[in-house]
Each structure stands twice: as C-alpha cells, then as structure tokens.
C-alpha cells in the first residue's frame, strides 16, 4: 500500500509540474523543454521551429495531465477518476493551455524566442 501511494504521489508531483495547473513553473520547465524539442526539430527543418515549439509545449502539458491523472488514480479511489469529473478538469486545463499557447505564438512572432543560430 505504501509503495502505491509513493509512486502515485511521485507521478502526481511530476505531472503537476508539467501540467498547465503549475502556471508559475512554465518558464522553468515547460518552455525550456518545448524549446529543446523545437531546437531538435529545427536541426532537420529550420522552418518548423515555431510550430514544433507550440507542439512541444502542448506535449509537456498533455504528459503532465496524464501523469497527474494516473498518479491520483493510483493513490485514491477510482471514483475520482470517473469520466464526468475528468471531462470538467480537462476542459479547464485545455483553456489554460490555449492561453499559454497564445503567449508562445506572440513570443515567436515578435522574435523574443528564436532558433539558437538566429540570436547572433
């Protein structure tokens, strides 16, 4: 039982850090991960830097939400994981992700964020 709670808690914590619920942590975790993802993609095709940055950001949020869901379901009763509750939470999280995506697009449009070779 303790192992289940520890693993569930760890999954939940990591998921929270990656999820859109931890808006304060985006600058330190999600955006750098998305930037690294975009940088890797731009090595093969430079014009994909912007779109892959957005995709990378969304992937970090999706992975975070899935990890949180799995971790919480592991720690508590399955009643928490019923589809009705899940849909409501995911809709709220989706709205937060759309907002952050808008910020990323603006940062890309005004060249605050660029591929590594374009800074100099």
HELIX and SHEET records of a PDB file:
HELIX    1   1 UNK A    2  UNK A   18  1                                  17    
HELIX    2   2 UNK A   23  UNK A   25  5                                   3    
HELIX    3   3 UNK A   26  UNK A   30  3                                   5    
HELIX    4   4 UNK A   31  UNK A   44  1                                  14    
HELIX    5   5 UNK A   46  UNK A   48  5                                   3    
HELIX    6   6 UNK A   49  UNK A   75  1                                  27    
HELIX    7   7 UNK A   78  UNK A   81  5                                   4    
HELIX    8   8 UNK A   83  UNK A  109  1                                  27    
HELIX    9   9 UNK A  116  UNK A  118  5                                   3    
END                                                                             
